[in-house]
Amino acid sequence: MDRQTDRVRRAEALWSQFGAAISRTLLSYERDAALREDLAQEVFLAALASIDRIEAAANPKAYLFRIAHNVATDHVARESRRGWVELDDGIADPGEARRARQARAPACRAERALNGRHAAGP
């Protein structure tokens, strides 16, 4: 078996163990099922790229969930930069988006500062 095939097999084994829980976690970040599936695929690809580090970690499950959290928060940040907040009735209100961004600004600045110092992950 070649190296890449082995890495895929190991990532798939990890995903079969924790994928359902990761998908449930992503539900707290994204309501849209199609976007959640995209996020799950991003998490799997990130796990595949980091499979050696995940398996070497003291707690592989925590490492994988950190990857999922990072992918999901990046998604939320990208969506918030679009400047629209979806309301329950499906209508987007740019004024509400601006107020939401202003309310989140201090927390976003703090998160960016922390991510800059801890970009390597667990």
PyMOL commands that place a pseudoatom at each C-alpha (Angstrom):
pseudoatom trace, name=CA, resn=MET, resi=1, chain=A, elem=C, hetatm=0, pos=[0.000, 0.000, 0.000]
pseudoatom trace, name=CA, resn=ASP, resi=2, chain=A, elem=C, hetatm=0, pos=[1.451, 3.398, -0.924]
pseudoatom trace, name=CA, resn=ARG, resi=3, chain=A, elem=C, hetatm=0, pos=[1.864, 6.222, 1.581]
pseudoatom trace, name=CA, resn=GLN, resi=4, chain=A, elem=C, hetatm=0, pos=[-1.088, 8.334, 0.387]
pseudoatom trace, name=CA, resn=THR, resi=5, chain=A, elem=C, hetatm=0, pos=[-3.467, 5.373, 0.388]
pseudoatom trace, name=CA, resn=ASP, resi=6, chain=A, elem=C, hetatm=0, pos=[-2.368, 4.559, 3.929]
pseudoatom trace, name=CA, resn=ARG, resi=7, chain=A, elem=C, hetatm=0, pos=[-2.959, 8.154, 5.037]
pseudoatom trace, name=CA, resn=VAL, resi=8, chain=A, elem=C, hetatm=0, pos=[-6.454, 8.120, 3.495]
pseudoatom trace, name=CA, resn=ARG, resi=9, chain=A, elem=C, hetatm=0, pos=[-7.252, 4.798, 5.174]
pseudoatom trace, name=CA, resn=ARG, resi=10, chain=A, elem=C, hetatm=0, pos=[-6.120, 6.149, 8.559]
pseudoatom trace, name=CA, resn=ALA, resi=11, chain=A, elem=C, hetatm=0, pos=[-8.109, 9.374, 8.132]
pseudoatom trace, name=CA, resn=GLU, resi=12, chain=A, elem=C, hetatm=0, pos=[-11.193, 7.386, 7.124]
pseudoatom trace, name=CA, resn=ALA, resi=13, chain=A, elem=C, hetatm=0, pos=[-10.818, 5.210, 10.226]
pseudoatom trace, name=CA, resn=LEU, resi=14, chain=A, elem=C, hetatm=0, pos=[-10.618, 8.306, 12.405]
pseudoatom trace, name=CA, resn=TRP, resi=15, chain=A, elem=C, hetatm=0, pos=[-13.623, 9.795, 10.610]
pseudoatom trace, name=CA, resn=SER, resi=16, chain=A, elem=C, hetatm=0, pos=[-15.661, 6.624, 11.046]
pseudoatom trace, name=CA, resn=GLN, resi=17, chain=A, elem=C, hetatm=0, pos=[-15.005, 6.860, 14.767]
pseudoatom trace, name=CA, resn=PHE, resi=18, chain=A, elem=C, hetatm=0, pos=[-15.738, 10.580, 15.241]
pseudoatom trace, name=CA, resn=GLY, resi=19, chain=A, elem=C, hetatm=0, pos=[-17.428, 11.809, 12.047]
pseudoatom trace, name=CA, resn=ALA, resi=20, chain=A, elem=C, hetatm=0, pos=[-20.998, 11.662, 13.379]
pseudoatom trace, name=CA, resn=ALA, resi=21, chain=A, elem=C, hetatm=0, pos=[-20.046, 13.664, 16.464]
pseudoatom trace, name=CA, resn=ILE, resi=22, chain=A, elem=C, hetatm=0, pos=[-18.169, 16.177, 14.314]
pseudoatom trace, name=CA, resn=SER, resi=23, chain=A, elem=C, hetatm=0, pos=[-21.251, 16.564, 12.107]
pseudoatom trace, name=CA, resn=ARG, resi=24, chain=A, elem=C, hetatm=0, pos=[-23.416, 17.196, 15.183]
pseudoatom trace, name=CA, resn=THR, resi=25, chain=A, elem=C, hetatm=0, pos=[-20.908, 19.786, 16.385]
pseudoatom trace, name=CA, resn=LEU, resi=26, chain=A, elem=C, hetatm=0, pos=[-21.006, 21.556, 13.028]
pseudoatom trace, name=CA, resn=LEU, resi=27, chain=A, elem=C, hetatm=0, pos=[-24.772, 21.901, 13.447]
pseudoatom trace, name=CA, resn=SER, resi=28, chain=A, elem=C, hetatm=0, pos=[-24.099, 24.490, 16.161]
pseudoatom trace, name=CA, resn=TYR, resi=29, chain=A, elem=C, hetatm=0, pos=[-22.177, 26.597, 13.625]
pseudoatom trace, name=CA, resn=GLU, resi=30, chain=A, elem=C, hetatm=0, pos=[-24.282, 26.181, 10.465]
pseudoatom trace, name=CA, resn=ARG, resi=31, chain=A, elem=C, hetatm=0, pos=[-27.982, 25.400, 10.042]
pseudoatom trace, name=CA, resn=ASP, resi=32, chain=A, elem=C, hetatm=0, pos=[-27.903, 24.829, 6.291]
pseudoatom trace, name=CA, resn=ALA, resi=33, chain=A, elem=C, hetatm=0, pos=[-27.398, 21.100, 5.625]
pseudoatom trace, name=CA, resn=ALA, resi=34, chain=A, elem=C, hetatm=0, pos=[-25.480, 21.586, 2.363]
pseudoatom trace, name=CA, resn=LEU, resi=35, chain=A, elem=C, hetatm=0, pos=[-23.080, 24.064, 3.945]
pseudoatom trace, name=CA, resn=ARG, resi=36, chain=A, elem=C, hetatm=0, pos=[-22.631, 21.726, 6.924]
pseudoatom trace, name=CA, resn=GLU, resi=37, chain=A, elem=C, hetatm=0, pos=[-21.694, 18.943, 4.520]
pseudoatom trace, name=CA, resn=ASP, resi=38, chain=A, elem=C, hetatm=0, pos=[-19.144, 21.262, 2.903]
pseudoatom trace, name=CA, resn=LEU, resi=39, chain=A, elem=C, hetatm=0, pos=[-17.717, 22.046, 6.343]
pseudoatom trace, name=CA, resn=ALA, resi=40, chain=A, elem=C, hetatm=0, pos=[-17.524, 18.343, 7.173]
pseudoatom trace, name=CA, resn=GLN, resi=41, chain=A, elem=C, hetatm=0, pos=[-15.588, 17.750, 3.961]
pseudoatom trace, name=CA, resn=GLU, resi=42, chain=A, elem=C, hetatm=0, pos=[-13.218, 20.596, 4.864]
pseudoatom trace, name=CA, resn=VAL, resi=43, chain=A, elem=C, hetatm=0, pos=[-12.682, 19.041, 8.297]
pseudoatom trace, name=CA, resn=PHE, resi=44, chain=A, elem=C, hetatm=0, pos=[-11.964, 15.640, 6.739]
pseudoatom trace, name=CA, resn=LEU, resi=45, chain=A, elem=C, hetatm=0, pos=[-9.461, 17.142, 4.287]
pseudoatom trace, name=CA, resn=ALA, resi=46, chain=A, elem=C, hetatm=0, pos=[-7.749, 19.052, 7.096]
pseudoatom trace, name=CA, resn=ALA, resi=47, chain=A, elem=C, hetatm=0, pos=[-7.643, 15.839, 9.139]
pseudoatom trace, name=CA, resn=LEU, resi=48, chain=A, elem=C, hetatm=0, pos=[-6.164, 13.980, 6.171]
pseudoatom trace, name=CA, resn=ALA, resi=49, chain=A, elem=C, hetatm=0, pos=[-3.476, 16.652, 5.817]
pseudoatom trace, name=CA, resn=SER, resi=50, chain=A, elem=C, hetatm=0, pos=[-2.695, 16.416, 9.553]
pseudoatom trace, name=CA, resn=ILE, resi=51, chain=A, elem=C, hetatm=0, pos=[-3.230, 12.689, 10.145]
pseudoatom trace, name=CA, resn=ASP, resi=52, chain=A, elem=C, hetatm=0, pos=[0.308, 12.074, 11.413]
pseudoatom trace, name=CA, resn=ARG, resi=53, chain=A, elem=C, hetatm=0, pos=[0.046, 14.905, 13.961]
pseudoatom trace, name=CA, resn=ILE, resi=54, chain=A, elem=C, hetatm=0, pos=[-3.448, 13.824, 14.999]
pseudoatom trace, name=CA, resn=GLU, resi=55, chain=A, elem=C, hetatm=0, pos=[-2.345, 10.266, 15.664]
pseudoatom trace, name=CA, resn=ALA, resi=56, chain=A, elem=C, hetatm=0, pos=[0.749, 11.468, 17.543]
pseudoatom trace, name=CA, resn=ALA, resi=57, chain=A, elem=C, hetatm=0, pos=[-1.288, 13.811, 19.743]
pseudoatom trace, name=CA, resn=ALA, resi=58, chain=A, elem=C, hetatm=0, pos=[-1.969, 12.891, 23.353]
pseudoatom trace, name=CA, resn=ASN, resi=59, chain=A, elem=C, hetatm=0, pos=[-5.702, 13.185, 22.612]
pseudoatom trace, name=CA, resn=PRO, resi=60, chain=A, elem=C, hetatm=0, pos=[-6.481, 12.610, 18.905]
pseudoatom trace, name=CA, resn=LYS, resi=61, chain=A, elem=C, hetatm=0, pos=[-10.199, 13.198, 19.461]
pseudoatom trace, name=CA, resn=ALA, resi=62, chain=A, elem=C, hetatm=0, pos=[-9.547, 16.648, 20.937]
pseudoatom trace, name=CA, resn=TYR, resi=63, chain=A, elem=C, hetatm=0, pos=[-7.178, 17.469, 18.074]
pseudoatom trace, name=CA, resn=LEU, resi=64, chain=A, elem=C, hetatm=0, pos=[-9.826, 16.497, 15.508]
pseudoatom trace, name=CA, resn=PHE, resi=65, chain=A, elem=C, hetatm=0, pos=[-12.511, 18.521, 17.290]
pseudoatom trace, name=CA, resn=ARG, resi=66, chain=A, elem=C, hetatm=0, pos=[-10.145, 21.516, 17.382]
pseudoatom trace, name=CA, resn=ILE, resi=67, chain=A, elem=C, hetatm=0, pos=[-9.757, 21.201, 13.616]
pseudoatom trace, name=CA, resn=ALA, resi=68, chain=A, elem=C, hetatm=0, pos=[-13.559, 21.122, 13.284]
pseudoatom trace, name=CA, resn=HIS, resi=69, chain=A, elem=C, hetatm=0, pos=[-13.895, 24.169, 15.523]
pseudoatom trace, name=CA, resn=ASN, resi=70, chain=A, elem=C, hetatm=0, pos=[-11.263, 26.076, 13.531]
pseudoatom trace, name=CA, resn=VAL, resi=71, chain=A, elem=C, hetatm=0, pos=[-12.904, 25.210, 10.194]
pseudoatom trace, name=CA, resn=ALA, resi=72, chain=A, elem=C, hetatm=0, pos=[-16.333, 26.203, 11.543]
pseudoatom trace, name=CA, resn=THR, resi=73, chain=A, elem=C, hetatm=0, pos=[-15.179, 29.497, 13.070]
pseudoatom trace, name=CA, resn=ASP, resi=74, chain=A, elem=C, hetatm=0, pos=[-13.392, 30.375, 9.828]
pseudoatom trace, name=CA, resn=HIS, resi=75, chain=A, elem=C, hetatm=0, pos=[-16.680, 29.699, 8.032]
pseudoatom trace, name=CA, resn=VAL, resi=76, chain=A, elem=C, hetatm=0, pos=[-18.630, 31.888, 10.467]
pseudoatom trace, name=CA, resn=ALA, resi=77, chain=A, elem=C, hetatm=0, pos=[-16.064, 34.675, 10.078]
pseudoatom trace, name=CA, resn=ARG, resi=78, chain=A, elem=C, hetatm=0, pos=[-16.275, 34.476, 6.268]
pseudoatom trace, name=CA, resn=GLU, resi=79, chain=A, elem=C, hetatm=0, pos=[-20.062, 34.585, 6.423]
pseudoatom trace, name=CA, resn=SER, resi=80, chain=A, elem=C, hetatm=0, pos=[-20.056, 37.548, 8.798]
pseudoatom trace, name=CA, resn=ARG, resi=81, chain=A, elem=C, hetatm=0, pos=[-17.706, 39.477, 6.482]
pseudoatom trace, name=CA, resn=ARG, resi=82, chain=A, elem=C, hetatm=0, pos=[-20.278, 39.158, 3.731]
pseudoatom trace, name=CA, resn=GLY, resi=83, chain=A, elem=C, hetatm=0, pos=[-22.295, 41.735, 5.653]
pseudoatom trace, name=CA, resn=TRP, resi=84, chain=A, elem=C, hetatm=0, pos=[-25.608, 39.914, 5.757]
pseudoatom trace, name=CA, resn=VAL, resi=85, chain=A, elem=C, hetatm=0, pos=[-27.409, 38.259, 8.609]
pseudoatom trace, name=CA, resn=GLU, resi=86, chain=A, elem=C, hetatm=0, pos=[-30.156, 35.814, 7.713]
pseudoatom trace, name=CA, resn=LEU, resi=87, chain=A, elem=C, hetatm=0, pos=[-33.314, 36.478, 9.665]
pseudoatom trace, name=CA, resn=ASP, resi=88, chain=A, elem=C, hetatm=0, pos=[-35.767, 33.747, 10.581]
pseudoatom trace, name=CA, resn=ASP, resi=89, chain=A, elem=C, hetatm=0, pos=[-38.072, 34.682, 7.711]
pseudoatom trace, name=CA, resn=GLY, resi=90, chain=A, elem=C, hetatm=0, pos=[-35.215, 34.359, 5.215]
pseudoatom trace, name=CA, resn=ILE, resi=91, chain=A, elem=C, hetatm=0, pos=[-34.916, 38.082, 4.511]
pseudoatom trace, name=CA, resn=ALA, resi=92, chain=A, elem=C, hetatm=0, pos=[-31.467, 39.603, 4.910]
pseudoatom trace, name=CA, resn=ASP, resi=93, chain=A, elem=C, hetatm=0, pos=[-31.128, 42.995, 6.611]
pseudoatom trace, name=CA, resn=PRO, resi=94, chain=A, elem=C, hetatm=0, pos=[-27.833, 44.877, 6.055]
pseudoatom trace, name=CA, resn=GLY, resi=95, chain=A, elem=C, hetatm=0, pos=[-28.587, 47.208, 8.989]
pseudoatom trace, name=CA, resn=GLU, resi=96, chain=A, elem=C, hetatm=0, pos=[-28.883, 44.242, 11.340]
pseudoatom trace, name=CA, resn=ALA, resi=97, chain=A, elem=C, hetatm=0, pos=[-25.645, 42.847, 9.947]
pseudoatom trace, name=CA, resn=ARG, resi=98, chain=A, elem=C, hetatm=0, pos=[-23.853, 46.124, 10.695]
pseudoatom trace, name=CA, resn=ARG, resi=99, chain=A, elem=C, hetatm=0, pos=[-25.161, 46.205, 14.269]
pseudoatom trace, name=CA, resn=ALA, resi=100, chain=A, elem=C, hetatm=0, pos=[-24.187, 42.559, 14.763]
pseudoatom trace, name=CA, resn=ARG, resi=101, chain=A, elem=C, hetatm=0, pos=[-20.657, 43.219, 13.450]
pseudoatom trace, name=CA, resn=GLN, resi=102, chain=A, elem=C, hetatm=0, pos=[-20.285, 46.208, 15.766]
pseudoatom trace, name=CA, resn=ALA, resi=103, chain=A, elem=C, hetatm=0, pos=[-21.427, 44.142, 18.745]
pseudoatom trace, name=CA, resn=ARG, resi=104, chain=A, elem=C, hetatm=0, pos=[-19.001, 41.317, 17.858]
pseudoatom trace, name=CA, resn=ALA, resi=105, chain=A, elem=C, hetatm=0, pos=[-16.050, 43.569, 17.020]
pseudoatom trace, name=CA, resn=PRO, resi=106, chain=A, elem=C, hetatm=0, pos=[-14.255, 43.391, 20.403]
pseudoatom trace, name=CA, resn=ALA, resi=107, chain=A, elem=C, hetatm=0, pos=[-14.580, 39.602, 20.543]
pseudoatom trace, name=CA, resn=CYS, resi=108, chain=A, elem=C, hetatm=0, pos=[-13.434, 39.264, 16.919]
pseudoatom trace, name=CA, resn=ARG, resi=109, chain=A, elem=C, hetatm=0, pos=[-10.354, 41.393, 17.582]
pseudoatom trace, name=CA, resn=ALA, resi=110, chain=A, elem=C, hetatm=0, pos=[-9.511, 39.260, 20.609]
pseudoatom trace, name=CA, resn=GLU, resi=111, chain=A, elem=C, hetatm=0, pos=[-10.006, 36.044, 18.620]
pseudoatom trace, name=CA, resn=ARG, resi=112, chain=A, elem=C, hetatm=0, pos=[-7.764, 37.309, 15.794]
pseudoatom trace, name=CA, resn=ALA, resi=113, chain=A, elem=C, hetatm=0, pos=[-5.084, 38.212, 18.318]
pseudoatom trace, name=CA, resn=LEU, resi=114, chain=A, elem=C, hetatm=0, pos=[-5.286, 34.764, 19.920]
pseudoatom trace, name=CA, resn=ASN, resi=115, chain=A, elem=C, hetatm=0, pos=[-5.324, 32.949, 16.583]
pseudoatom trace, name=CA, resn=GLY, resi=116, chain=A, elem=C, hetatm=0, pos=[-2.222, 34.831, 15.522]
pseudoatom trace, name=CA, resn=ARG, resi=117, chain=A, elem=C, hetatm=0, pos=[-0.387, 33.517, 18.574]
pseudoatom trace, name=CA, resn=HIS, resi=118, chain=A, elem=C, hetatm=0, pos=[-1.815, 29.982, 18.474]
pseudoatom trace, name=CA, resn=ALA, resi=119, chain=A, elem=C, hetatm=0, pos=[-2.107, 29.282, 14.752]
pseudoatom trace, name=CA, resn=ALA, resi=120, chain=A, elem=C, hetatm=0, pos=[-0.270, 25.952, 14.991]
pseudoatom trace, name=CA, resn=GLY, resi=121, chain=A, elem=C, hetatm=0, pos=[-3.157, 24.252, 16.814]
pseudoatom trace, name=CA, resn=PRO, resi=122, chain=A, elem=C, hetatm=0, pos=[-2.933, 21.855, 19.761]
for i in range(1, 122): cmd.bond("trace and resi %d" % i, "trace and resi %d" % (i + 1))
show_as sticks, trace
zoom trace
